């Protein structure tokens, strides 16, 4: 049995015209003798009646705990799955839908952002013996004792890869409103170049630094199980981009540019660079369930840490506890930070690119607060208001 996984997001499921485009992709796969497992997100975005953010807004600031919130917000995907199943049935397709329990995505009980711990595709495989199309609600799973969980932002991408693994699918296609992976975000940089093929490693690095086409957890899972992702547009039949670990693939030298804001820089002045101090710091941050995305120790004896701004309260509590025990000089906090980065498969061998790009940005007047170069990623931390402009400058430097 040849199975194709097709994931469609909220822009694809939101209206009758966008769903017609979605159905053309399903029909195309069936015409090539494929069984289709379609993973669907809630319909639309905030203010659309069944979108995830709209469901959150129904309760606002309430006493609902995370488990109860998961029971609420997964409904958007369930509604989308049933609407789409009904419309495809009217088109004459042999189609069915599945429930949360039938998905076979088993998770831990970390509600709101659950981790997948096991997969069981048997119930979907059984349905594929009878039906050509199975519609699956994305973004969700369940604990071993049957409690509903959700997989966090971008969770439907993760659902698609998980089902690709459990069903041993021949292909996994993730549809969005762009024609694949570009050298930069087309909403920020004019006329970026579409990439035909990119490695899992490079795609993961870009996703972690702010690229929005694919969720980083889905890329991590795809890389672990060697699942090739086909990133395509819902609104055209262009070929899109392959995300793969094929050693014979023709990967671009510079995979792309990414950027994000919402970061905070914390400097620990006079922090002792010893194994014991670093272990204490690591343990206290873990205890507060936070982790820096970057850490740089300077020759002057300062330790610079970058955190997502949403984690900053917990991070500061942990760092104050460390300061009480180690008695280093000061904790200095700088908010309103963003970053831009480029990813290159050859960066480890050619670090000159990192220094040359930094010099070019500084010549354009960009004030770089901190920078890091690790593995295949070069990251420059700047004021958050400069992120879009700096992405354009960095793209111009490499691609124009």
Residue pairs with C-beta under 8 A, 6 or more apart in sequence:
1 35
1 125
1 128
2 33
2 34
2 35
2 170
3 34
3 35
3 36
3 37
3 128
3 167
3 168
3 169
3 170
4 29
4 34
4 35
4 36
4 37
4 169
4 170
4 171
4 172
4 173
5 37
5 39
5 160
5 163
5 164
5 167
5 169
5 171
5 172
5 173
6 25
6 26
6 29
6 36
6 37
6 38
6 39
6 160
6 173
6 175
7 38
7 39
7 40
7 41
7 138
7 156
7 157
7 159
7 160
7 172
7 173
7 174
7 175
8 22
8 38
8 39
8 40
8 41
8 175
8 234
9 41
9 156
9 175
9 176
9 177
9 234
10 41
10 42
10 43
10 44
10 45
10 48
10 51
10 52
11 18
11 44
11 45
11 176
11 177
11 234
12 18
12 19
12 21
12 22
12 40
12 41
12 175
12 176
12 177
12 234
13 19
13 22
13 40
13 41
13 42
13 43
13 44
13 80
13 83
13 84
14 43
14 44
14 45
14 48
15 43
15 44
18 234
18 235
19 84
19 87
21 234
21 235
22 84
22 175
22 234
23 87
23 88
23 91
24 237
25 173
25 175
25 232
25 234
25 237
26 36
26 38
26 88
26 93
26 133
27 93
28 237
29 36
30 36
30 93
30 132
30 133
34 170
35 128
35 132
35 133
35 134
36 132
36 133
36 134
37 124
37 128
37 133
37 134
37 136
37 163
37 167
37 169
38 84
38 133
38 134
38 135
38 136
39 136
39 137
39 138
39 156
39 159
39 160
39 163
40 77
40 80
40 81
40 84
40 135
40 136
40 137
40 138
40 156
41 52
41 76
41 77
41 80
41 138
41 139
41 156
42 50
42 51
42 52
42 55
42 76
42 77
42 79
42 80
42 139
43 50
43 51
43 76
43 79
43 80
43 83
44 50
44 51
45 51
45 53
46 53
46 54
46 57
47 54
48 54
50 75
50 76
50 79
50 80
51 76
52 73
52 76
52 139
54 76
55 72
55 73
55 75
55 76
56 69
56 72
56 73
58 72
59 69
59 72
64 72
65 111
66 111
66 112
67 109
67 111
67 147
69 111
69 112
70 111
70 112
70 114
70 140
70 148
70 149
70 150
71 148
73 150
74 100
74 137
74 139
74 140
74 148
74 150
77 137
77 138
77 139
77 140
77 156
78 99
78 100
78 137
80 137
81 97
81 98
81 135
81 136
81 137
82 97
82 135
84 97
84 135
85 95
85 96
85 97
85 135
88 95
88 133
88 135
89 95
93 132
93 133
94 130
94 131
94 132
94 133
95 131
95 132
95 133
95 134
95 135
96 127
96 130
96 131
96 133
96 134
96 135
97 134
97 135
97 136
97 137
98 123
98 124
98 127
98 134
98 135
98 136
98 137
100 137
100 140
100 141
100 142
100 148
101 142
101 146
102 123
102 124
102 127
103 124
103 136
103 137
103 140
103 141
103 142
103 159
103 163
104 119
104 120
104 121
104 122
104 123
104 124
104 166
105 116
105 119
105 140
105 141
105 142
105 159
105 162
105 163
105 166
106 116
106 117
106 118
106 119
106 120
106 141
106 142
106 143
106 144
107 114
107 115
107 116
107 117
107 141
107 142
107 143
107 149
107 151
108 114
108 115
108 117
108 143
108 149
109 143
109 147
109 149
110 149
111 149
111 150
112 150
112 152
113 150
113 151
113 152
114 141
114 143
114 149
114 150
114 151
114 152
116 141
116 151
116 158
116 162
116 221
118 144
119 162
119 163
119 165
119 166
120 166
121 163
121 166
121 167
121 168
124 134
124 136
124 163
124 166
124 167
125 167
127 134
128 134
136 159
136 163
138 155
138 156
138 157
138 159
138 160
139 150
139 151
139 155
139 156
139 159
140 148
140 149
140 150
140 151
140 155
140 159
141 148
141 149
141 150
141 151
141 159
142 148
142 149
143 149
151 158
151 159
151 217
152 158
152 217
153 215
154 214
154 215
154 216
154 217
154 218
155 215
157 174
157 214
157 215
157 217
157 218
158 215
158 217
158 218
158 221
160 172
160 174
160 218
161 172
161 218
161 221
161 222
161 225
161 227
161 229
162 221
163 169
164 172
164 222
164 225
164 227
165 221
165 225
165 227
169 227
171 228
171 230
172 222
172 227
172 228
172 229
172 230
173 229
173 230
173 231
173 232
173 240
174 214
174 218
174 229
174 230
174 231
174 232
175 232
175 233
175 234
176 213
176 231
176 232
176 233
176 234
177 233
177 234
177 235
178 186
178 213
178 233
179 194
179 232
179 233
179 236
179 238
179 240
180 194
180 195
180 196
180 213
180 231
180 232
180 233
180 238
180 239
180 240
180 241
181 194
181 195
181 198
181 203
181 206
181 211
181 213
181 214
181 231
181 241
181 243
181 256
182 192
182 193
182 194
182 195
182 256
183 189
183 192
183 193
183 194
183 195
183 252
183 254
183 255
183 256
183 257
183 395
183 398
183 399
184 192
184 256
184 257
184 258
184 391
184 392
184 395
185 192
185 211
185 212
185 258
185 259
185 391
186 192
188 259
188 388
188 391
188 392
189 257
189 391
189 392
189 395
190 392
192 395
192 399
193 399
194 241
195 241
195 252
195 255
195 256
196 239
196 241
196 242
196 250
197 241
197 242
197 243
197 244
197 246
197 249
197 250
197 251
198 241
198 242
198 243
198 244
198 251
198 252
198 255
198 256
199 243
199 244
199 245
199 249
199 251
199 255
199 345
200 219
200 222
200 223
200 243
200 244
200 245
201 223
201 245
201 345
201 376
202 251
202 255
202 256
202 343
202 345
202 376
203 211
203 214
203 219
203 229
203 243
203 255
204 216
204 219
204 220
204 223
205 255
205 341
205 343
205 375
205 376
205 377
206 255
206 256
206 258
206 341
206 343
207 213
207 214
207 215
207 216
207 219
207 258
208 216
208 293
208 377
209 258
209 259
209 260
209 339
209 341
209 343
209 377
209 379
210 258
210 259
210 260
210 339
210 341
211 256
211 258
213 231
214 229
214 231
214 243
218 229
219 229
219 243
221 227
222 228
222 229
222 243
223 245
226 245
228 242
228 243
228 244
228 245
228 246
229 242
229 243
229 244
230 240
230 241
230 242
230 243
231 240
231 241
231 242
231 243
232 238
232 239
232 240
232 241
233 240
242 249
251 345
252 345
253 344
253 345
253 346
254 342
254 343
254 344
254 398
254 399
255 342
255 343
255 344
255 345
255 376
256 342
256 343
257 340
257 341
257 342
257 391
257 394
257 395
257 398
258 340
258 341
258 342
258 343
258 391
259 338
259 339
259 340
259 341
259 387
259 388
259 390
259 391
260 338
260 339
260 387
261 337
261 338
261 384
261 387
262 308
262 309
262 310
262 338
262 384
263 293
263 306
263 307
263 308
263 309
263 337
263 338
263 339
263 381
263 384
264 306
264 307
264 308
264 309
264 312
264 315
264 333
264 334
264 335
264 337
265 304
265 305
265 306
265 333
265 334
265 337
265 369
265 370
265 381
266 304
266 305
266 306
266 307
266 312
266 315
266 316
266 319
266 331
266 332
266 333
266 334
267 302
267 303
267 304
267 305
267 331
267 332
267 334
268 302
268 303
268 304
268 305
268 319
268 323
268 328
268 330
268 331
269 301
269 302
269 328
269 329
269 330
269 331
269 332
270 301
270 302
270 328
270 329
270 330
271 277
271 281
271 297
271 301
271 302
271 303
271 326
271 328
272 326
272 328
273 297
273 301
273 303
277 322
277 326
280 322
280 325
280 326
281 318
281 319
281 322
284 318
284 319
284 321
284 322
285 291
285 292
285 315
285 318
285 319
287 318
288 314
288 315
288 317
288 318
289 314
290 307
290 311
290 314
290 315
290 318
291 311
292 305
292 306
292 307
292 315
293 306
293 307
293 308
294 304
294 305
294 306
294 370
294 372
294 379
294 381
295 303
295 304
295 305
295 306
296 303
296 304
296 370
296 372
297 303
297 304
298 304
304 370
305 315
306 337
306 339
306 370
306 381
307 315
309 335
312 333
312 335
316 331
316 333
319 331
320 331
323 331
334 369
336 383
336 384
336 385
337 369
337 381
337 382
337 383
337 384
338 381
338 382
338 383
338 384
338 385
338 386
338 387
339 379
339 380
339 381
339 382
339 387
340 379
340 380
340 382
340 387
340 390
340 391
340 394
341 377
341 378
341 379
341 380
342 353
342 357
342 377
342 378
342 394
342 398
343 376
343 377
343 378
344 350
344 353
344 376
344 378
345 376
346 353
347 353
347 354
347 373
347 375
347 376
347 377
347 378
348 375
348 376
351 373
353 378
354 371
354 373
354 378
357 378
357 380
357 394
357 397
357 398
358 368
358 371
358 380
360 393
360 394
360 397
361 368
361 380
361 390
361 393
361 394
361 397
362 368
364 393
366 380
366 382
366 386
366 390
366 393
367 382
367 383
367 386
368 380
368 381
368 382
369 381
369 382
369 383
370 380
370 381
371 378
371 379
371 380
371 381
372 378
372 379
373 379
380 390
382 390
